[in-house]
Amino acid sequence: MPDIQLNGHRLHYTDQGQGPAVLLIHGLGSSSLDWEYQLPALTQDYRVLTLDMLGHGQSDKPIHGYSIQAFADDTLAFIQHMALHQPHIVGISMGGMIAFQLAVDHPDIPASLTIINSGPEVVPRGFADYRMAAKRLFFAHILPLKTVSRGLARLLFPQADQAELRSKFEQRWQTNFRPAYLASLRAIVGWSVRDRLALIQCPVLVVCADQDYTPVEQKEVYVNELANAQLEVITNSRHATPVDQPEVFNQLLLDFLARQATSDQPSP
């Protein structure tokens, strides 16, 4: 599992399999490890790359320099360094935001986007939005990371049969470097590329958990603003859909990627 020097810092990545390139981008406070349930399914037919974003996983963790734009710039530099030709980009939560930023800045780069429990903006629009954003920022800055990790694990994996997942992800999230985690969280709030969605012409698969932080209806609105997008709702799932419903999610993603390969074939 190698490292790479890009834009003045060291980033950790993985590179497995052969075929069309698929780049997986994790969410806030996570890492490439979170794709463990997707790699066996994808690497059978695709070259699958994961990237630990700055401040996450095994990548460098400076105190400053975090923004969705900076994450997207690092991702672009990685794609170019690895000579990936129009990779399929898959992003969850913050990773979906990074994918959106990259796609509006460089519409020619992605062959497709898969956006999981995410959206093109995190801009509070009303009292409830402001309250939720303020609450998350407040508790993240006040509570110990161990307490935040335990709370997130219980929120994302509340079922009795998810005890192993709760324990695993609680332990993972506790290893975050607190200043980098908080800086990344602050970078999310107020970010938006909503007014530039028309620039994205590639196919987009939006995957939404029925019990995600934001309602399905909110995803439906921006899906309708995209030129070539489809929305798939996964039931009995929360924010970590590729983890709590891996088989359903993997099949949706594989079917979507297969359709892109078919559409790329020249007509007889």
C-alpha positions in Angstrom: 0.0 0.0 0.0 2.1 2.9 -1.3 2.3 6.6 -0.6 2.6 9.4 -3.1 3.9 13.0 -2.8 1.3 15.5 -4.2 0.8 19.2 -3.7 3.4 19.4 -1.0 2.2 16.5 1.2 2.2 12.7 1.4 -1.0 10.8 0.5 -1.7 7.1 1.1 -3.4 5.1 -1.6 -4.2 1.5 -2.7 -4.3 0.2 -6.3 -5.8 -3.2 -7.0 -7.2 -5.1 -9.9 -7.3 -4.5 -13.7 -9.7 -2.9 -16.1 -11.5 0.4 -16.2 -10.4 2.6 -13.3 -12.7 3.2 -10.3 -11.6 5.7 -7.7 -13.2 5.4 -4.2 -13.3 8.5 -2.0 -14.1 8.1 1.7 -16.0 10.4 4.0 -15.2 12.6 6.9 -13.0 11.0 9.6 -12.7 7.8 7.6 -10.1 6.2 5.3 -9.6 3.7 2.5 -10.4 1.0 5.1 -14.1 1.8 4.8 -14.2 0.3 1.4 -13.4 -3.2 2.6 -16.8 -4.6 1.6 -16.6 -3.2 -1.9 -13.0 -4.2 -3.0 -13.7 -7.9 -3.4 -16.7 -7.3 -5.6 -15.1 -4.5 -7.7 -11.6 -5.8 -8.3 -12.9 -8.8 -10.3 -13.5 -6.5 -13.3 -12.0 -3.1 -12.5 -8.8 -1.4 -11.4 -9.9 0.0 -8.1 -8.0 2.8 -6.4 -8.6 4.3 -2.9 -7.1 7.5 -1.6 -6.7 8.6 2.0 -7.5 12.3 1.8 -5.3 14.8 3.6 -5.7 14.6 7.4 -7.2 11.1 7.1 -6.0 7.5 7.4 -2.3 7.1 6.7 -1.9 10.4 4.8 -0.2 13.5 6.2 -2.2 15.4 8.9 -1.2 19.1 8.9 -3.2 21.4 11.2 -4.2 23.8 8.4 -5.0 23.7 4.7 -8.4 21.9 4.6 -11.2 22.7 2.1 -13.4 20.7 -0.3 -11.6 22.5 -3.1 -8.1 21.4 -1.7 -9.3 17.8 -1.4 -10.6 18.0 -5.0 -7.3 19.4 -6.2 -5.4 16.6 -4.5 -7.7 14.1 -6.1 -7.1 15.6 -9.5 -3.4 15.5 -9.0 -3.7 11.9 -8.0 -5.7 11.0 -11.1 -3.2 12.8 -13.3 -0.1 11.2 -11.6 -1.6 7.7 -11.9 -2.5 8.4 -15.6 -6.1 7.4 -15.0 -8.2 8.0 -18.1 -11.7 9.1 -17.2 -12.1 7.1 -14.0 -15.4 6.3 -12.5 -15.5 8.3 -9.2 -17.4 7.0 -6.2 -17.7 9.2 -3.1 -19.6 8.8 0.1 -20.6 11.8 2.3 -17.6 14.2 2.2 -16.2 12.0 -0.6 -19.3 12.8 -2.6 -18.7 16.5 -2.1 -15.1 16.1 -3.3 -16.4 14.2 -6.4 -18.9 17.0 -7.1 -16.2 19.7 -6.8 -13.9 17.8 -9.1 -16.6 17.2 -11.6 -17.7 20.9 -11.9 -14.1 22.1 -12.0 -13.1 19.5 -14.6 -16.1 18.0 -16.3 -14.0 16.0 -18.7 -12.3 14.0 -16.0 -14.9 11.5 -14.7 -16.5 8.8 -16.8 -19.2 8.7 -14.2 -20.0 9.7 -10.6 -21.5 7.6 -7.9 -22.6 9.8 -5.0 -23.6 8.1 -1.7 -25.5 9.9 1.0 -24.2 13.3 -0.1 -25.0 16.3 -2.1 -23.7 19.4 -4.0 -23.9 21.8 -1.0 -23.9 22.0 2.8 -25.5 25.4 3.2 -28.0 25.9 6.0 -31.3 27.1 4.6 -33.5 27.4 7.6 -33.6 27.1 11.4 -33.5 23.3 11.5 -30.4 23.3 9.2 -28.6 25.9 11.3 -29.4 24.1 14.5 -28.1 20.8 13.1 -24.9 22.3 11.8 -24.3 24.3 15.0 -25.0 21.2 17.2 -22.6 19.0 15.2 -19.8 21.7 15.3 -20.4 22.4 19.0 -20.2 18.8 20.2 -17.3 17.9 17.9 -15.3 20.7 19.3 -16.3 20.2 23.0 -16.5 16.4 23.4 -13.5 14.1 23.5 -13.0 12.2 20.2 -13.6 9.0 22.0 -17.1 10.2 23.0 -17.9 11.5 19.5 -16.7 8.2 18.0 -19.0 6.2 20.3 -21.9 8.4 19.5 -21.4 8.1 15.8 -21.1 4.4 15.9 -24.3 4.0 17.8 -26.1 6.4 15.5 -24.9 4.6 12.3 -25.1 1.1 13.5 -28.0 0.9 16.0 -29.2 -2.6 15.4 -28.5 -5.5 17.9 -26.8 -7.5 15.1 -24.5 -4.6 14.3 -22.5 -4.8 17.5 -19.3 -5.9 15.6 -19.6 -2.9 13.2 -20.2 -0.5 16.1 -17.1 -1.7 17.8 -15.0 -1.7 14.6 -15.9 1.8 13.5 -15.8 3.3 17.0 -12.1 2.1 17.2 -11.3 3.4 13.7 -12.8 6.9 14.3 -10.9 7.2 17.6 -7.6 7.2 15.7 -8.4 10.4 13.9 -6.0 13.4 14.5 -8.4 15.8 16.2 -7.2 19.1 14.7 -7.4 17.6 11.2 -10.8 16.1 11.8 -12.2 19.4 13.1 -10.7 21.4 10.3 -12.2 19.0 7.7 -15.6 19.3 9.4 -15.5 23.1 9.4 -14.5 22.9 5.7 -17.7 21.1 4.9 -20.2 23.6 6.4 -21.0 26.4 3.9 -19.5 24.6 0.9 -21.6 24.6 -2.3 -21.3 23.9 -6.1 -25.1 23.7 -6.5 -25.2 26.6 -9.0 -22.7 24.7 -11.3 -24.4 21.3 -11.6 -25.2 22.0 -15.3 -21.5 21.5 -16.0 -21.8 17.8 -15.1 -22.7 15.9 -18.2 -21.5 12.4 -17.3 -23.8 9.8 -15.9 -24.5 10.1 -12.2 -25.8 7.5 -9.8 -27.1 8.9 -6.5 -27.5 6.4 -3.8 -29.5 7.4 -0.8 -30.2 5.5 2.4 -33.8 5.7 3.6 -32.6 6.8 7.1 -29.8 9.1 6.1 -29.2 12.4 7.9 -31.0 14.3 5.1 -34.3 13.1 3.6 -34.7 11.4 0.2 -36.7 14.4 -1.0 -33.6 16.6 -0.7 -31.7 14.3 -3.0 -34.5 14.1 -5.5 -34.4 17.9 -5.9 -30.7 18.0 -6.9 -31.0 14.8 -9.0 -33.5 16.6 -11.1 -31.0 19.4 -11.7 -28.4 17.1 -13.2 -28.4 16.3 -16.9 -28.0 12.5 -16.6 -28.7 11.2 -13.1 -30.7 8.5 -11.4 -31.6 8.1 -7.8 -31.6 4.7 -6.0 -32.9 4.5 -2.4 -31.7 1.7 -0.2 -34.0 0.7 2.6 -33.0 -0.2 6.2 -29.8 1.8 5.8 -28.3 4.8 7.5 -25.4 7.1 6.5 -22.8 4.3 6.0 -24.7 2.4 3.3 -21.8 0.6 1.7 -21.1 -0.9 5.2 -24.6 -1.6 6.5 -26.0 -2.8 3.2 -22.9 -3.9 1.2 -24.6 -6.6 -1.0 -27.4 -4.3 -2.2 -25.0 -1.3 -2.7 -22.4 -3.4 -4.5 -25.0 -4.7 -7.0 -26.3 -1.2 -7.7 -22.8 0.0 -8.3 -21.8 -2.9 -10.5 -25.0 -2.7 -12.6 -24.4 1.1 -13.1 -20.7 0.6 -14.1 -21.7 -2.2 -16.5 -24.2 0.1 -18.2 -21.5 2.7 -18.7 -19.3 0.1 -20.4 -22.2 -0.9 -22.6 -23.0 2.7 -23.6 -19.3 3.2 -24.5 -19.5 0.4 -27.1 -19.8 1.6 -30.7 -23.1 0.9 -32.4 -22.9 -2.0 -35.0 
